[in-house]
């Protein structure tokens, strides 16, 4: 949840350097060797109990695998 400016201050580096490092880390996390080794999605038939028990959530989120920054996957 930190901003680029927070990282600049914390690591005492420029905005350009922070952006370059962030993009390198992002590229690494989506690379096949990293993704296949460390990212494990839950089984397709598993619906979390909180969603399953609440009629307000179940019809809308029954096929949701997760959420990243409010984007449902």
Secondary structure, DSSP 8 states (H G I E B T S, - for coil): ---HHHHHHHHT--HHHHHHHHHHHHHHHTSHHHHHHH-----TT---HHHHH-HHHHHHHTT---EETTEE-
